Amino acid sequence: MAEPQEKPEVEEKPKAEKPEQKTPDLNVVTHIVTPVLAKDFKLTIHGHREHDAIVPAGTTKKDLTNKKLWNHVSPKIVMHDEIRVIEENGAFMAKLFVTFKHNLDVVVKILEFYELDDVDYEAATGLDAYEVKNRGAVGWCVVDKESGKNLFTGLEDQAAAIKKRDEYAAKVG
């Protein structure tokens, strides 16, 4: 009979310890930083275009983001343009940024919006005898409705004309 064979002793290797996880060093950049290319860094007058737009009286802040407002001038607009908007009577000033442009569709975001004038153009004033009109080259005028004569001419904007009409009506009373 054969003698029982002894099992050869196998050296047990110590189990490898898991390396300790270190907290990442926030001062070490873990991603590649792509430098700004010279072609992408320009003086503002060459890097983007700025437009000035005068919008009709009664235009609201919400209307500024309406695509229909920009339909007629959309061929002149490209993406990333800035548009400085002033309401024709000086009621507000806004700065817009073009985020999307395709054919007639222009999408803008409002960067800044400032109310400049608090005249309520729609309010009924009860001054039926006088009205405010823009008479082209003559400018904004206060007109006597009965006779059609200009009482005051050359006023700088509608707000100034409305104030002048109110002052005149208070004097005449």
Secondary structure, DSSP 8 states (H G I E B T S, - for coil): -------------------------TTS--S------GGG---HHHHS-EEEEEE-TT--TGGGG-GGGGGGGGGG--TT-EEEEEETTSSEEEEEEEEEEETTEEEEEEEEEEE-----TTS----TTEEEEE-GGG-EEEEETTT--EEEEEESSHHHHHHHHHHHHHHH-
